[in-house]
Amino acid sequence: MAHPKRRISNQRKHKRRTHDKVEEQQISVCSNCGAPVLYHRVCTECGSYRGSQAIVKETNL
C-alpha cells in the first residue's frame, strides 16, 4: 500500500483542486419576497436574510 514520504502542503493541495471550484454563481429565491438572491447574501429587494430582517430598506415615496 502506498504511503507518502512527505506531507502535501495546503498550497499544493489547493492548486491541485482549483478545477473543482464552481464557475457560475448560485442563485436562490428569497423566502420573504420571492426575488432572486445570491447565496449567503442579504436580499436587495426586502433586506431579509434567512427569514429575519437584516437591514431596513427605505421606501421612496
N, CA, C and O atoms as a Maestro MAE file, in Angstrom:
{
 s_m_m2io_version
 :::
 2.0.0
}

f_m_ct {
 s_m_title
 :::
 protein
 m_atom[244] {
  # First column is atom index #
  i_m_mmod_type
  r_m_x_coord
  r_m_y_coord
  r_m_z_coord
  i_m_residue_number
  s_m_chain_name
  s_m_pdb_residue_name
  s_m_pdb_atom_name
  i_m_atomic_number
  :::
  1 25 0.842 -1.176 0.000 1 A "MET " " N  " 7
  2 3 0.000 0.000 0.000 1 A "MET " " CA " 6
  3 2 0.892 1.246 0.000 1 A "MET " " C  " 6
  4 15 1.872 1.315 0.742 1 A "MET " " O  " 8
  5 25 0.547 2.215 -0.829 2 A "ALA " " N  " 7
  6 3 1.359 3.414 -0.967 2 A "ALA " " CA " 6
  7 2 1.262 4.275 0.289 2 A "ALA " " C  " 6
  8 15 0.204 4.410 0.904 2 A "ALA " " O  " 8
  9 25 2.398 4.847 0.638 3 A "HIS " " N  " 7
  10 3 2.449 5.699 1.815 3 A "HIS " " CA " 6
  11 2 3.327 6.905 1.491 3 A "HIS " " C  " 6
  12 15 4.500 6.730 1.161 3 A "HIS " " O  " 8
  13 25 2.787 8.133 1.576 4 A "PRO " " N  " 7
  14 3 3.579 9.304 1.182 4 A "PRO " " CA " 6
  15 2 4.725 9.571 2.152 4 A "PRO " " C  " 6
  16 15 4.565 9.445 3.366 4 A "PRO " " O  " 8
  17 25 5.884 9.942 1.605 5 A "LYS " " N  " 7
  18 3 7.029 10.250 2.451 5 A "LYS " " CA " 6
  19 2 6.911 11.628 3.082 5 A "LYS " " C  " 6
  20 15 7.364 11.833 4.208 5 A "LYS " " O  " 8
  21 25 6.302 12.579 2.367 6 A "ARG " " N  " 7
  22 3 6.172 13.943 2.866 6 A "ARG " " CA " 6
  23 2 4.699 14.345 2.849 6 A "ARG " " C  " 6
  24 15 3.902 13.853 2.050 6 A "ARG " " O  " 8
  25 25 4.379 15.237 3.742 7 A "ARG " " N  " 7
  26 3 3.017 15.771 3.802 7 A "ARG " " CA " 6
  27 2 2.817 16.753 2.656 7 A "ARG " " C  " 6
  28 15 3.706 17.547 2.349 7 A "ARG " " O  " 8
  29 25 1.652 16.699 2.026 8 A "ILE " " N  " 7
  30 3 1.341 17.640 0.952 8 A "ILE " " CA " 6
  31 2 0.881 18.946 1.591 8 A "ILE " " C  " 6
  32 15 -0.023 18.953 2.426 8 A "ILE " " O  " 8
  33 25 1.509 20.046 1.195 9 A "SER " " N  " 7
  34 3 1.193 21.347 1.782 9 A "SER " " CA " 6
  35 2 -0.199 21.798 1.332 9 A "SER " " C  " 6
  36 15 -0.734 21.320 0.332 9 A "SER " " O  " 8
  37 25 -0.771 22.734 2.104 10 A "ASN " " N  " 7
  38 3 -2.089 23.256 1.761 10 A "ASN " " CA " 6
  39 2 -2.063 23.973 0.417 10 A "ASN " " C  " 6
  40 15 -3.010 23.873 -0.363 10 A "ASN " " O  " 8
  41 25 -0.980 24.697 0.148 11 A "GLN " " N  " 7
  42 3 -0.871 25.422 -1.114 11 A "GLN " " CA " 6
  43 2 -0.888 24.454 -2.295 11 A "GLN " " C  " 6
  44 15 -1.585 24.690 -3.282 11 A "GLN " " O  " 8
  45 25 -0.134 23.379 -2.197 12 A "ARG " " N  " 7
  46 3 -0.098 22.400 -3.279 12 A "ARG " " CA " 6
  47 2 -1.442 21.702 -3.436 12 A "ARG " " C  " 6
  48 15 -1.878 21.424 -4.554 12 A "ARG " " O  " 8
  49 25 -2.093 21.422 -2.318 13 A "LYS " " N  " 7
  50 3 -3.409 20.779 -2.354 13 A "LYS " " CA " 6
  51 2 -4.439 21.683 -3.020 13 A "LYS " " C  " 6
  52 15 -5.230 21.224 -3.844 13 A "LYS " " O  " 8
  53 25 -4.431 22.980 -2.660 14 A "HIS " " N  " 7
  54 3 -5.393 23.912 -3.223 14 A "HIS " " CA " 6
  55 2 -5.120 24.169 -4.713 14 A "HIS " " C  " 6
  56 15 -6.054 24.360 -5.492 14 A "HIS " " O  " 8
  57 25 -3.852 24.174 -5.100 15 A "LYS " " N  " 7
  58 3 -3.527 24.330 -6.517 15 A "LYS " " CA " 6
  59 2 -4.083 23.166 -7.329 15 A "LYS " " C  " 6
  60 15 -4.569 23.354 -8.444 15 A "LYS " " O  " 8
  61 25 -4.009 21.987 -6.775 16 A "ARG " " N  " 7
  62 3 -4.491 20.804 -7.474 16 A "ARG " " CA " 6
  63 2 -6.009 20.816 -7.596 16 A "ARG " " C  " 6
  64 15 -6.558 20.298 -8.568 16 A "ARG " " O  " 8
  65 25 -6.688 21.402 -6.621 17 A "ARG " " N  " 7
  66 3 -8.149 21.368 -6.594 17 A "ARG " " CA " 6
  67 2 -8.805 22.606 -7.199 17 A "ARG " " C  " 6
  68 15 -10.007 22.801 -7.018 17 A "ARG " " O  " 8
  69 25 -8.060 23.446 -7.909 18 A "THR " " N  " 7
  70 3 -8.646 24.674 -8.450 18 A "THR " " CA " 6
  71 2 -9.686 24.387 -9.518 18 A "THR " " C  " 6
  72 15 -10.596 25.196 -9.704 18 A "THR " " O  " 8
  73 25 -9.591 23.285 -10.218 19 A "HIS " " N  " 7
  74 3 -10.567 22.987 -11.260 19 A "HIS " " CA " 6
  75 2 -11.892 22.488 -10.686 19 A "HIS " " C  " 6
  76 15 -12.864 22.350 -11.428 19 A "HIS " " O  " 8
  77 25 -11.951 22.218 -9.390 20 A "ASP " " N  " 7
  78 3 -13.184 21.738 -8.767 20 A "ASP " " CA " 6
  79 2 -14.095 22.873 -8.318 20 A "ASP " " C  " 6
  80 15 -15.204 22.618 -7.849 20 A "ASP " " O  " 8
  81 25 -13.649 24.128 -8.452 21 A "LYS " " N  " 7
  82 3 -14.437 25.258 -7.982 21 A "LYS " " CA " 6
  83 2 -15.650 25.477 -8.882 21 A "LYS " " C  " 6
  84 15 -15.635 25.132 -10.064 21 A "LYS " " O  " 8
  85 25 -16.696 26.055 -8.301 22 A "VAL " " N  " 7
  86 3 -17.906 26.349 -9.054 22 A "VAL " " CA " 6
  87 2 -17.674 27.620 -9.862 22 A "VAL " " C  " 6
  88 15 -17.234 28.632 -9.316 22 A "VAL " " O  " 8
  89 25 -17.964 27.573 -11.148 23 A "GLU " " N  " 7
  90 3 -17.701 28.711 -12.025 23 A "GLU " " CA " 6
  91 2 -18.823 29.740 -11.975 23 A "GLU " " C  " 6
  92 15 -18.557 30.941 -11.918 23 A "GLU " " O  " 8
  93 25 -20.064 29.288 -11.996 24 A "GLU " " N  " 7
  94 3 -21.163 30.233 -12.023 24 A "GLU " " CA " 6
  95 2 -21.702 30.463 -10.617 24 A "GLU " " C  " 6
  96 15 -21.580 29.600 -9.749 24 A "GLU " " O  " 8
  97 25 -22.296 31.626 -10.398 25 A "GLN " " N  " 7
  98 3 -22.809 31.970 -9.082 25 A "GLN " " CA " 6
  99 2 -24.123 31.246 -8.834 25 A "GLN " " C  " 6
  100 15 -24.950 31.100 -9.734 25 A "GLN " " O  " 8
  101 25 -24.299 30.800 -7.605 26 A "GLN " " N  " 7
  102 3 -25.508 30.081 -7.225 26 A "GLN " " CA " 6
  103 2 -26.595 31.081 -6.863 26 A "GLN " " C  " 6
  104 15 -26.371 31.955 -6.026 26 A "GLN " " O  " 8
  105 25 -27.761 30.971 -7.473 27 A "ILE " " N  " 7
  106 3 -28.864 31.888 -7.233 27 A "ILE " " CA " 6
  107 2 -30.019 31.118 -6.616 27 A "ILE " " C  " 6
  108 15 -30.396 30.049 -7.095 27 A "ILE " " O  " 8
  109 25 -30.576 31.675 -5.545 28 A "SER " " N  " 7
  110 3 -31.742 31.090 -4.906 28 A "SER " " CA " 6
  111 2 -32.875 32.101 -4.940 28 A "SER " " C  " 6
  112 15 -32.747 33.173 -5.530 28 A "SER " " O  " 8
  113 25 -33.988 31.748 -4.300 29 A "VAL " " N  " 7
  114 3 -35.159 32.616 -4.247 29 A "VAL " " CA " 6
  115 2 -35.346 33.075 -2.815 29 A "VAL " " C  " 6
  116 15 -35.260 32.271 -1.887 29 A "VAL " " O  " 8
  117 25 -35.605 34.372 -2.627 30 A "CYS " " N  " 7
  118 3 -35.824 34.925 -1.294 30 A "CYS " " CA " 6
  119 2 -37.087 34.322 -0.707 30 A "CYS " " C  " 6
  120 15 -38.122 34.271 -1.370 30 A "CYS " " O  " 8
  121 25 -37.004 33.864 0.538 31 A "SER " " N  " 7
  122 3 -38.163 33.248 1.180 31 A "SER " " CA " 6
  123 2 -39.205 34.284 1.594 31 A "SER " " C  " 6
  124 15 -40.360 33.939 1.843 31 A "SER " " O  " 8
  125 25 -38.805 35.543 1.667 32 A "ASN " " N  " 7
  126 3 -39.726 36.599 2.104 32 A "ASN " " CA " 6
  127 2 -40.477 37.214 0.927 32 A "ASN " " C  " 6
  128 15 -41.702 37.322 0.968 32 A "ASN " " O  " 8
  129 25 -39.759 37.617 -0.122 33 A "CYS " " N  " 7
  130 3 -40.404 38.337 -1.224 33 A "CYS " " CA " 6
  131 2 -40.384 37.574 -2.545 33 A "CYS " " C  " 6
  132 15 -41.132 37.922 -3.458 33 A "CYS " " O  " 8
  133 25 -39.548 36.545 -2.672 34 A "GLY " " N  " 7
  134 3 -39.514 35.760 -3.897 34 A "GLY " " CA " 6
  135 2 -38.562 36.270 -4.955 34 A "GLY " " C  " 6
  136 15 -38.551 35.744 -6.068 34 A "GLY " " O  " 8
  137 25 -37.761 37.276 -4.646 35 A "ALA " " N  " 7
  138 3 -36.804 37.831 -5.600 35 A "ALA " " CA " 6
  139 2 -35.571 36.927 -5.698 35 A "ALA " " C  " 6
  140 15 -35.224 36.260 -4.724 35 A "ALA " " O  " 8
  141 25 -34.905 36.894 -6.854 36 A "PRO " " N  " 7
  142 3 -33.671 36.100 -6.959 36 A "PRO " " CA " 6
  143 2 -32.551 36.719 -6.123 36 A "PRO " " C  " 6
  144 15 -32.326 37.928 -6.168 36 A "PRO " " O  " 8
  145 25 -31.844 35.865 -5.353 37 A "VAL " " N  " 7
  146 3 -30.808 36.323 -4.427 37 A "VAL " " CA " 6
  147 2 -29.614 35.378 -4.525 37 A "VAL " " C  " 6
  148 15 -29.790 34.169 -4.676 37 A "VAL " " O  " 8
  149 25 -28.400 35.923 -4.440 38 A "LEU " " N  " 7
  150 3 -27.211 35.089 -4.353 38 A "LEU " " CA " 6
  151 2 -27.163 34.429 -2.982 38 A "LEU " " C  " 6
  152 15 -27.627 35.001 -1.996 38 A "LEU " " O  " 8
  153 25 -26.597 33.218 -2.922 39 A "TYR " " N  " 7
  154 3 -26.488 32.502 -1.656 39 A "TYR " " CA " 6
  155 2 -25.636 33.293 -0.654 39 A "TYR " " C  " 6
  156 15 -24.665 33.940 -1.046 39 A "TYR " " O  " 8
  157 25 -25.986 33.246 0.608 40 A "HIS " " N  " 7
  158 3 -25.275 33.878 1.714 40 A "HIS " " CA " 6
  159 2 -25.197 35.395 1.560 40 A "HIS " " C  " 6
  160 15 -24.218 36.012 1.981 40 A "HIS " " O  " 8
  161 25 -26.219 35.994 0.960 41 A "ARG " " N  " 7
  162 3 -26.280 37.438 0.798 41 A "ARG " " CA " 6
  163 2 -27.646 37.940 1.267 41 A "ARG " " C  " 6
  164 15 -28.627 37.198 1.249 41 A "ARG " " O  " 8
  165 25 -27.699 39.191 1.681 42 A "VAL " " N  " 7
  166 3 -28.958 39.823 2.070 42 A "VAL " " CA " 6
  167 2 -29.741 40.137 0.801 42 A "VAL " " C  " 6
  168 15 -29.160 40.536 -0.208 42 A "VAL " " O  " 8
  169 25 -31.047 39.957 0.851 43 A "CYS " " N  " 7
  170 3 -31.910 40.254 -0.287 43 A "CYS " " CA " 6
  171 2 -31.882 41.757 -0.556 43 A "CYS " " C  " 6
  172 15 -32.053 42.557 0.364 43 A "CYS " " O  " 8
  173 25 -31.667 42.137 -1.805 44 A "THR " " N  " 7
  174 3 -31.601 43.554 -2.145 44 A "THR " " CA " 6
  175 2 -32.984 44.180 -2.232 44 A "THR " " C  " 6
  176 15 -33.112 45.401 -2.133 44 A "THR " " O  " 8
  177 25 -34.008 43.380 -2.413 45 A "GLU " " N  " 7
  178 3 -35.366 43.908 -2.547 45 A "GLU " " CA " 6
  179 2 -36.004 44.214 -1.195 45 A "GLU " " C  " 6
  180 15 -36.545 45.301 -0.991 45 A "GLU " " O  " 8
  181 25 -35.940 43.254 -0.274 46 A "CYS " " N  " 7
  182 3 -36.649 43.438 1.004 46 A "CYS " " CA " 6
  183 2 -35.717 43.572 2.205 46 A "CYS " " C  " 6
  184 15 -36.159 44.005 3.269 46 A "CYS " " O  " 8
  185 25 -34.434 43.211 2.067 47 A "GLY " " N  " 7
  186 3 -33.479 43.353 3.162 47 A "GLY " " CA " 6
  187 2 -33.505 42.227 4.170 47 A "GLY " " C  " 6
  188 15 -33.014 42.402 5.285 47 A "GLY " " O  " 8
  189 25 -34.060 41.073 3.824 48 A "SER " " N  " 7
  190 3 -34.115 39.960 4.769 48 A "SER " " CA " 6
  191 2 -33.003 38.956 4.468 48 A "SER " " C  " 6
  192 15 -32.523 38.861 3.338 48 A "SER " " O  " 8
  193 25 -32.606 38.216 5.493 49 A "TYR " " N  " 7
  194 3 -31.594 37.173 5.363 49 A "TYR " " CA " 6
  195 2 -31.992 36.007 6.248 49 A "TYR " " C  " 6
  196 15 -32.114 36.160 7.463 49 A "TYR " " O  " 8
  197 25 -32.194 34.854 5.653 50 A "ARG " " N  " 7
  198 3 -32.578 33.617 6.339 50 A "ARG " " CA " 6
  199 2 -33.817 33.801 7.206 50 A "ARG " " C  " 6
  200 15 -33.863 33.295 8.327 50 A "ARG " " O  " 8
  201 25 -34.808 34.506 6.716 51 A "GLY " " N  " 7
  202 3 -36.085 34.632 7.399 51 A "GLY " " CA " 6
  203 2 -36.182 35.768 8.397 51 A "GLY " " C  " 6
  204 15 -37.251 35.981 8.971 51 A "GLY " " O  " 8
  205 25 -35.103 36.508 8.627 52 A "SER " " N  " 7
  206 3 -35.166 37.623 9.576 52 A "SER " " CA " 6
  207 2 -34.752 38.913 8.863 52 A "SER " " C  " 6
  208 15 -34.031 38.884 7.866 52 A "SER " " O  " 8
  209 25 -35.216 40.022 9.384 53 A "GLN " " N  " 7
  210 3 -34.921 41.324 8.793 53 A "GLN " " CA " 6
  211 2 -33.492 41.724 9.134 53 A "GLN " " C  " 6
  212 15 -33.186 41.957 10.304 53 A "GLN " " O  " 8
  213 25 -32.615 41.810 8.144 54 A "ALA " " N  " 7
  214 3 -31.204 42.127 8.375 54 A "ALA " " CA " 6
  215 2 -30.954 43.620 8.273 54 A "ALA " " C  " 6
  216 15 -30.247 44.190 9.103 54 A "ALA " " O  " 8
  217 25 -31.528 44.257 7.262 55 A "ILE " " N  " 7
  218 3 -31.382 45.695 7.096 55 A "ILE " " CA " 6
  219 2 -32.751 46.300 6.826 55 A "ILE " " C  " 6
  220 15 -33.639 45.630 6.298 55 A "ILE " " O  " 8
  221 25 -32.918 47.545 7.182 56 A "VAL " " N  " 7
  222 3 -34.186 48.234 6.961 56 A "VAL " " CA " 6
  223 2 -34.091 48.974 5.636 56 A "VAL " " C  " 6
  224 15 -33.227 49.832 5.457 56 A "VAL " " O  " 8
  225 25 -34.974 48.643 4.714 57 A "LYS " " N  " 7
  226 3 -34.995 49.292 3.409 57 A "LYS " " CA " 6
  227 2 -35.923 50.498 3.475 57 A "LYS " " C  " 6
  228 15 -37.041 50.401 3.982 57 A "LYS " " O  " 8
  229 25 -35.455 51.639 2.958 58 A "GLU " " N  " 7
  230 3 -36.274 52.834 2.909 58 A "GLU " " CA " 6
  231 2 -37.132 52.802 1.648 58 A "GLU " " C  " 6
  232 15 -36.657 52.407 0.583 58 A "GLU " " O  " 8
  233 25 -38.377 53.210 1.762 59 A "THR " " N  " 7
  234 3 -39.256 53.259 0.599 59 A "THR " " CA " 6
  235 2 -39.231 54.659 0.021 59 A "THR " " C  " 6
  236 15 -39.324 55.647 0.749 59 A "THR " " O  " 8
  237 25 -39.104 54.735 -1.280 60 A "ASN " " N  " 7
  238 3 -39.104 56.044 -1.966 60 A "ASN " " CA " 6
  239 2 -40.533 56.428 -2.301 60 A "ASN " " C  " 6
  240 15 -41.184 55.749 -3.096 60 A "ASN " " O  " 8
  241 25 -41.028 57.501 -1.711 61 A "LEU " " N  " 7
  242 3 -42.385 57.957 -1.989 61 A "LEU " " CA " 6
  243 2 -42.383 59.208 -2.801 61 A "LEU " " C  " 6
  244 15 -43.447 59.734 -3.128 61 A "LEU " " O  " 8
  :::
 }
 m_bond[243] {
  # First column is bond index #
  i_m_from
  i_m_to
  i_m_order
  :::
  1 1 2 1
  2 2 3 1
  3 3 4 2
  4 3 5 1
  5 5 6 1
  6 6 7 1
  7 7 8 2
  8 7 9 1
  9 9 10 1
  10 10 11 1
  11 11 12 2
  12 11 13 1
  13 13 14 1
  14 14 15 1
  15 15 16 2
  16 15 17 1
  17 17 18 1
  18 18 19 1
  19 19 20 2
  20 19 21 1
  21 21 22 1
  22 22 23 1
  23 23 24 2
  24 23 25 1
  25 25 26 1
  26 26 27 1
  27 27 28 2
  28 27 29 1
  29 29 30 1
  30 30 31 1
  31 31 32 2
  32 31 33 1
  33 33 34 1
  34 34 35 1
  35 35 36 2
  36 35 37 1
  37 37 38 1
  38 38 39 1
  39 39 40 2
  40 39 41 1
  41 41 42 1
  42 42 43 1
  43 43 44 2
  44 43 45 1
  45 45 46 1
  46 46 47 1
  47 47 48 2
  48 47 49 1
  49 49 50 1
  50 50 51 1
  51 51 52 2
  52 51 53 1
  53 53 54 1
  54 54 55 1
  55 55 56 2
  56 55 57 1
  57 57 58 1
  58 58 59 1
  59 59 60 2
  60 59 61 1
  61 61 62 1
  62 62 63 1
  63 63 64 2
  64 63 65 1
  65 65 66 1
  66 66 67 1
  67 67 68 2
  68 67 69 1
  69 69 70 1
  70 70 71 1
  71 71 72 2
  72 71 73 1
  73 73 74 1
  74 74 75 1
  75 75 76 2
  76 75 77 1
  77 77 78 1
  78 78 79 1
  79 79 80 2
  80 79 81 1
  81 81 82 1
  82 82 83 1
  83 83 84 2
  84 83 85 1
  85 85 86 1
  86 86 87 1
  87 87 88 2
  88 87 89 1
  89 89 90 1
  90 90 91 1
  91 91 92 2
  92 91 93 1
  93 93 94 1
  94 94 95 1
  95 95 96 2
  96 95 97 1
  97 97 98 1
  98 98 99 1
  99 99 100 2
  100 99 101 1
  101 101 102 1
  102 102 103 1
  103 103 104 2
  104 103 105 1
  105 105 106 1
  106 106 107 1
  107 107 108 2
  108 107 109 1
  109 109 110 1
  110 110 111 1
  111 111 112 2
  112 111 113 1
  113 113 114 1
  114 114 115 1
  115 115 116 2
  116 115 117 1
  117 117 118 1
  118 118 119 1
  119 119 120 2
  120 119 121 1
  121 121 122 1
  122 122 123 1
  123 123 124 2
  124 123 125 1
  125 125 126 1
  126 126 127 1
  127 127 128 2
  128 127 129 1
  129 129 130 1
  130 130 131 1
  131 131 132 2
  132 131 133 1
  133 133 134 1
  134 134 135 1
  135 135 136 2
  136 135 137 1
  137 137 138 1
  138 138 139 1
  139 139 140 2
  140 139 141 1
  141 141 142 1
  142 142 143 1
  143 143 144 2
  144 143 145 1
  145 145 146 1
  146 146 147 1
  147 147 148 2
  148 147 149 1
  149 149 150 1
  150 150 151 1
  151 151 152 2
  152 151 153 1
  153 153 154 1
  154 154 155 1
  155 155 156 2
  156 155 157 1
  157 157 158 1
  158 158 159 1
  159 159 160 2
  160 159 161 1
  161 161 162 1
  162 162 163 1
  163 163 164 2
  164 163 165 1
  165 165 166 1
  166 166 167 1
  167 167 168 2
  168 167 169 1
  169 169 170 1
  170 170 171 1
  171 171 172 2
  172 171 173 1
  173 173 174 1
  174 174 175 1
  175 175 176 2
  176 175 177 1
  177 177 178 1
  178 178 179 1
  179 179 180 2
  180 179 181 1
  181 181 182 1
  182 182 183 1
  183 183 184 2
  184 183 185 1
  185 185 186 1
  186 186 187 1
  187 187 188 2
  188 187 189 1
  189 189 190 1
  190 190 191 1
  191 191 192 2
  192 191 193 1
  193 193 194 1
  194 194 195 1
  195 195 196 2
  196 195 197 1
  197 197 198 1
  198 198 199 1
  199 199 200 2
  200 199 201 1
  201 201 202 1
  202 202 203 1
  203 203 204 2
  204 203 205 1
  205 205 206 1
  206 206 207 1
  207 207 208 2
  208 207 209 1
  209 209 210 1
  210 210 211 1
  211 211 212 2
  212 211 213 1
  213 213 214 1
  214 214 215 1
  215 215 216 2
  216 215 217 1
  217 217 218 1
  218 218 219 1
  219 219 220 2
  220 219 221 1
  221 221 222 1
  222 222 223 1
  223 223 224 2
  224 223 225 1
  225 225 226 1
  226 226 227 1
  227 227 228 2
  228 227 229 1
  229 229 230 1
  230 230 231 1
  231 231 232 2
  232 231 233 1
  233 233 234 1
  234 234 235 1
  235 235 236 2
  236 235 237 1
  237 237 238 1
  238 238 239 1
  239 239 240 2
  240 239 241 1
  241 241 242 1
  242 242 243 1
  243 243 244 2
  :::
 }
}
